[in-house]
Amino acid sequence: MDLPCNIQFWDTFQTSEKVHDIKPVAGAREGLIKLLSQEKSLISITGRCDVHKPWTYKALEKHYSGLISEVFFLNAYADLSSHKITQTTK
């Protein structure tokens, strides 16, 4: 029985500036290639908002070209609640 797996292939990082790239986890590309060789279909699920779609696609293409078949955006914090949380924890 094949079970879905969860692999983190980019790392999160905090900054006060807008960042239009991702920070790949070391060895992630090789791990994704190994999964593809086992006939796995790879998708990316991210909490990023829809407004981040263009640069997220660009970053995925830059670091993981041809490896990801679909990307799903959960549109988390589209109401700016993450910004409010950040402001209260400073």
Backbone as a chain_set.jsonl record, in Angstrom:
{"seq": "MDLPCNIQFWDTFQTSEKVHDIKPVAGAREGLIKLLSQEKSLISITGRCDVHKPWTYKALEKHYSGLISEVFFLNAYADLSSHKITQTTK", "coords": {"N": [[0.849, -1.185, 0.0], [0.678, 2.085, -0.976], [1.518, 5.001, 0.669], [0.817, 8.492, 1.155], [3.426, 10.919, 1.318], [5.109, 13.398, 3.287], [7.193, 15.916, 2.592], [9.473, 18.382, 3.385], [10.614, 20.808, 1.306], [11.455, 23.357, 1.04], [12.714, 25.876, 3.109], [11.486, 27.849, 5.799], [11.84, 31.292, 6.52], [12.342, 34.243, 8.409], [11.82, 37.677, 7.809], [11.965, 41.221, 7.623], [11.687, 42.345, 5.248], [10.319, 42.164, 1.899], [10.597, 39.084, 0.347], [11.473, 37.469, -2.572], [12.018, 34.817, -3.25], [12.901, 31.414, -2.49], [14.267, 29.389, 0.155], [15.999, 26.714, -0.44], [15.961, 23.457, 1.058], [18.793, 21.663, 2.046], [19.755, 19.006, -0.039], [17.192, 18.462, -0.851], [16.343, 18.616, -3.553], [17.568, 16.335, -4.699], [16.274, 14.351, -3.237], [13.628, 14.706, -4.12], [13.928, 14.054, -6.807], [14.557, 11.36, -6.539], [12.111, 10.372, -5.564], [10.511, 10.871, -7.809], [11.661, 9.057, -9.563], [10.584, 6.771, -8.619], [8.133, 6.723, -9.653], [6.371, 8.59, -8.52], [4.017, 11.221, -8.069], [4.507, 14.609, -7.727], [3.378, 17.206, -5.687], [2.981, 20.577, -4.556], [2.0, 22.061, -1.589], [1.105, 25.008, -0.195], [0.865, 27.539, 2.316], [0.859, 30.074, 1.45], [-0.401, 33.228, 0.274], [-2.639, 34.094, -2.426], [-1.621, 36.341, -3.726], [1.063, 35.931, -3.779], [1.562, 34.094, -5.717], [2.821, 34.501, -8.385], [5.68, 34.953, -7.901], [6.246, 32.73, -6.361], [5.82, 30.562, -8.088], [7.866, 31.19, -9.879], [10.156, 30.922, -8.248], [9.985, 28.185, -7.573], [10.315, 27.067, -10.103], [12.897, 27.918, -10.605], [14.463, 26.544, -8.654], [13.495, 23.917, -8.576], [12.979, 22.902, -11.146], [10.778, 21.36, -13.364], [10.083, 19.318, -11.581], [7.849, 19.5, -9.879], [4.45, 18.823, -10.127], [1.994, 20.063, -9.592], [0.781, 22.989, -7.873], [-0.648, 24.055, -4.908], [-2.288, 26.691, -3.382], [-3.081, 27.699, -0.208], [-3.971, 30.063, 0.701], [-3.658, 31.174, 3.211], [-3.939, 33.412, 5.928], [-4.841, 35.528, 4.39], [-6.311, 37.599, 5.213], [-4.631, 39.283, 6.501], [-4.039, 38.568, 9.107], [-1.717, 37.315, 9.919], [0.13, 39.344, 9.823], [-0.796, 40.957, 11.885], [-0.339, 39.237, 14.037], [2.454, 39.084, 13.975], [3.077, 41.739, 14.586], [2.186, 41.888, 17.24], [3.894, 40.194, 18.554], [6.398, 41.275, 18.554]], "CA": [[0.0, 0.0, 0.0], [1.431, 3.336, -1.054], [0.993, 6.08, 1.5], [1.383, 9.796, 0.799], [4.493, 11.356, 2.215], [5.223, 14.836, 3.476], [8.602, 16.299, 2.577], [9.701, 19.827, 3.333], [11.699, 21.04, 0.361], [12.022, 24.695, 1.205], [12.725, 26.268, 4.509], [10.907, 29.163, 6.069], [12.736, 32.229, 7.179], [11.646, 35.482, 8.739], [12.499, 38.902, 7.417], [11.064, 42.375, 7.593], [11.616, 42.764, 3.85], [9.675, 41.209, 1.0], [11.554, 38.177, -0.269], [10.856, 36.855, -3.741], [12.702, 33.568, -3.545], [12.778, 30.451, -1.406], [15.55, 28.877, 0.642], [15.885, 25.259, -0.548], [16.553, 22.607, 2.08], [19.911, 20.899, 1.477], [19.435, 17.638, -0.438], [15.78, 18.305, -1.218], [16.213, 18.334, -4.993], [17.936, 14.939, -4.907], [15.19, 13.544, -2.676], [12.475, 14.791, -5.01], [14.264, 13.281, -8.011], [14.438, 9.944, -6.164], [10.679, 10.052, -5.531], [10.029, 10.829, -9.192], [12.145, 7.817, -10.173], [9.701, 5.721, -8.111], [6.85, 7.019, -10.29], [5.53, 9.399, -7.638], [3.614, 12.528, -8.588], [4.827, 15.561, -6.673], [2.635, 18.464, -5.635], [3.38, 21.48, -3.482], [0.891, 22.714, -0.898], [1.69, 26.104, 0.573], [-0.077, 28.441, 2.963], [1.01, 31.413, 0.878], [-1.572, 33.898, -0.287], [-2.708, 34.162, -3.886], [-0.792, 37.434, -4.255], [2.443, 35.445, -3.88], [1.659, 33.059, -6.748], [3.81, 34.689, -9.459], [7.073, 34.727, -7.527], [6.394, 31.365, -5.858], [6.025, 29.737, -9.285], [9.191, 31.51, -10.422], [11.155, 30.325, -7.354], [9.928, 26.731, -7.744], [10.913, 26.762, -11.406], [14.34, 28.167, -10.48], [15.134, 25.557, -7.814], [12.966, 22.56, -8.757], [12.451, 22.889, -12.509], [10.271, 20.1, -13.891], [9.849, 18.291, -10.563], [6.552, 19.673, -9.219], [3.389, 18.775, -11.138], [0.927, 21.01, -9.244], [0.994, 23.81, -6.679], [-1.901, 24.492, -4.303], [-2.14, 27.803, -2.45], [-4.156, 27.654, 0.781], [-4.403, 31.442, 0.925], [-3.684, 31.424, 4.652], [-3.675, 34.78, 6.382], [-5.192, 36.515, 3.363], [-6.93, 38.722, 5.92], [-3.52, 39.978, 7.171], [-3.92, 38.208, 10.52], [-0.316, 37.001, 10.229], [0.794, 40.625, 10.07], [-1.204, 41.37, 13.232], [0.364, 38.367, 14.979], [3.847, 39.531, 13.976], [3.147, 43.016, 15.287], [1.982, 41.715, 18.678], [4.966, 39.398, 19.149], [7.68, 41.989, 18.484]], "C": [[0.891, 1.245, 0.0], [0.767, 4.411, -0.209], [1.584, 7.401, 1.043], [2.488, 10.17, 1.786], [4.546, 12.876, 2.237], [6.702, 15.173, 3.571], [8.694, 17.814, 2.508], [10.866, 20.082, 2.4], [12.082, 22.494, 0.241], [11.813, 25.105, 2.641], [12.084, 27.634, 4.661], [11.959, 30.036, 6.736], [11.992, 33.532, 7.365], [12.491, 36.677, 8.323], [11.492, 40.04, 7.438], [10.905, 42.892, 6.168], [10.844, 41.728, 3.038], [10.756, 40.388, 0.314], [10.848, 37.473, -1.415], [11.651, 35.639, -4.203], [12.461, 32.635, -2.368], [14.177, 30.006, -1.001], [15.461, 27.349, 0.613], [16.568, 24.533, 0.611], [17.646, 21.773, 1.402], [19.488, 19.46, 1.175], [18.01, 17.424, -0.908], [15.609, 17.946, -2.686], [16.509, 16.858, -5.291], [16.847, 14.003, -4.382], [13.955, 13.544, -3.558], [12.718, 13.994, -6.29], [14.135, 11.785, -7.73], [12.968, 9.527, -6.114], [10.105, 9.959, -6.938], [10.47, 9.544, -9.888], [11.317, 6.619, -9.711], [8.267, 5.935, -8.598], [5.869, 7.713, -9.341], [5.188, 10.698, -8.347], [3.797, 13.532, -7.459], [3.995, 16.827, -6.801], [3.187, 19.293, -4.483], [2.123, 22.104, -2.903], [1.507, 23.768, 0.003], [0.594, 26.97, 1.174], [-0.035, 29.843, 2.391], [-0.291, 31.918, 0.274], [-1.488, 33.923, -1.808], [-1.81, 35.247, -4.466], [0.666, 37.009, -4.432], [2.635, 34.419, -4.997], [2.753, 33.315, -7.777], [5.249, 34.393, -9.033], [7.29, 33.348, -6.927], [6.617, 30.407, -7.022], [7.429, 29.945, -9.849], [10.294, 30.858, -9.573], [11.168, 28.801, -7.476], [10.575, 26.314, -9.061], [12.439, 26.923, -11.347], [15.048, 27.014, -9.764], [14.719, 24.111, -8.094], [12.324, 22.395, -10.131], [12.041, 21.481, -12.954], [9.943, 19.032, -12.868], [8.446, 18.334, -9.962], [5.454, 19.707, -10.277], [2.261, 19.764, -10.862], [1.307, 21.78, -7.986], [-0.372, 24.277, -6.189], [-1.599, 25.583, -3.277], [-3.335, 27.796, -1.494], [-4.681, 29.035, 1.135], [-4.545, 31.767, 2.415], [-3.321, 32.873, 4.946], [-3.951, 35.834, 5.317], [-5.82, 37.756, 3.992], [-5.909, 39.541, 6.716], [-3.388, 39.641, 8.65], [-2.482, 37.84, 10.876], [0.467, 38.273, 10.513], [0.461, 41.116, 11.479], [-0.473, 40.539, 14.284], [1.82, 38.803, 15.095], [3.997, 40.821, 14.769], [3.027, 42.83, 16.797], [3.102, 40.924, 19.336], [6.322, 40.08, 19.102], [8.106, 42.466, 19.852]], "O": [[1.743, 1.419, 0.872], [-0.422, 4.688, -0.368], [2.729, 7.441, 0.592], [2.461, 9.768, 2.949], [4.082, 13.543, 1.313], [7.383, 14.766, 4.514], [8.058, 18.446, 1.665], [11.982, 19.631, 2.659], [12.941, 22.843, -0.569], [10.842, 24.713, 3.288], [12.139, 28.466, 3.755], [12.851, 29.545, 7.428], [11.117, 33.881, 6.572], [13.713, 36.679, 8.468], [10.292, 39.817, 7.284], [10.086, 43.774, 5.91], [10.729, 40.568, 3.435], [11.713, 40.936, -0.233], [9.751, 36.942, -1.245], [11.917, 35.464, -5.392], [11.877, 33.037, -1.362], [15.146, 30.223, -1.729], [14.91, 26.748, 1.536], [17.626, 24.952, 1.081], [17.44, 21.242, 0.311], [18.929, 18.779, 2.035], [17.653, 16.321, -1.321], [14.817, 17.067, -3.023], [15.781, 16.215, -6.048], [16.536, 12.988, -5.005], [13.306, 12.512, -3.729], [11.809, 13.335, -6.795], [13.662, 11.029, -8.579], [12.62, 8.44, -6.576], [9.303, 9.071, -7.227], [9.734, 9.001, -10.711], [11.347, 5.565, -10.345], [7.317, 5.397, -8.03], [4.67, 7.437, -9.372], [5.983, 11.212, -9.135], [3.295, 13.324, -6.354], [3.916, 17.438, -7.867], [3.787, 18.759, -3.55], [1.279, 22.614, -3.639], [2.333, 23.458, 0.861], [-0.483, 27.11, 0.595], [-0.809, 30.708, 2.802], [-1.147, 31.151, -0.167], [-0.413, 33.79, -2.393], [-1.292, 35.097, -5.573], [1.419, 37.661, -5.157], [3.745, 33.928, -5.202], [3.557, 32.418, -8.029], [5.962, 33.666, -9.725], [8.407, 32.834, -6.972], [7.492, 29.544, -6.962], [8.095, 28.989, -10.247], [11.253, 30.308, -10.116], [12.236, 28.19, -7.483], [11.299, 25.321, -9.118], [13.176, 26.155, -11.965], [16.103, 26.558, -10.206], [15.501, 23.187, -7.874], [11.247, 21.812, -10.253], [12.84, 20.545, -12.926], [9.554, 17.928, -13.249], [7.913, 17.294, -9.576], [5.505, 20.51, -11.209], [1.633, 20.255, -11.8], [2.057, 21.288, -7.144], [-1.159, 24.829, -6.958], [-0.747, 25.405, -2.407], [-4.48, 27.879, -1.937], [-5.714, 29.163, 1.792], [-5.425, 32.525, 2.822], [-2.483, 33.466, 4.267], [-3.358, 36.913, 5.34], [-5.856, 38.824, 3.383], [-6.288, 40.396, 7.516], [-2.696, 40.35, 9.38], [-2.066, 38.032, 12.019], [1.368, 38.276, 11.352], [1.33, 41.63, 12.183], [-0.037, 41.071, 15.305], [2.358, 38.881, 16.2], [4.946, 40.973, 15.539], [3.689, 43.535, 17.559], [3.25, 40.974, 20.557], [7.308, 39.51, 19.569], [9.16, 43.086, 19.989]]}, "num_chains": 1, "name": "protein.A"}
